[in-house]
Amino acid sequence: MGMWFVWDEDKNEEKGPVSLESLKESFVNGDISESSLVRKDTVSKWGALEASEAFNHVTGGKGLKDSTGGQQARHTARVPDYIESNLSKGEDILYRTKLHWIIYAPPAFLSLVALLFIADLESAFFIIIILVPIWGLCYIARMSSEYGITNKRLILKYGIIRRQTQEILLTKAESIQVDQDILGRMLDYGTIRISGTGSSENVFPKIEQPLEFRRQFQEAIDSISD
């Protein structure tokens, strides 16, 4: 049944190609689940494992079993994210990324400084009350951010309190630039600047793997130009 790729959501990158037997072994070992994103080497579209042609082979056609050996009903597929739920007919996701973990740097620095001022349990409790929400906001910001390229457009979602989304048709996109300082080049993050026909420049800072995003964008533009 060909070779397969698996999307690693923690590292935001694809793994593979792997054989069907390796895919089955990863499933048995718990490295991937029914909702993990996979794709066959002959297609570009990602989909949940349970919706792929490999599912019956990977699970032996029996689905998951619980710890007692009893049969479980198939899990409900994971809730689609913003990009997936807004795809039009015939539209496939080519690449996606999110905010880089560097956004945790400010709360990490504050946490280290705060350690110098902990004198007793009361001060420690007060500092925790202040820092936990800051860490939480950074986490939500990173996990809720979505920057995707499809075969038709760019789809970008960000924001915590007020969700902001932008969509740019590939036919209307003019250029994309990447700004990286020394630390950004070392840790692989940067600012993406996208210009579209008849619109102002769109700036998205602290994006994970910005050079790869630009490469995928340029390939998507070339594919519609051919």
Summary of the structure (lengths in Angstrom):
residues: 226
radius of gyration: 21.0
end to end distance: 30.0
largest distance: 67.4
contacts: 608
relative contact order: 0.11
helix: 36%
strand: 28%
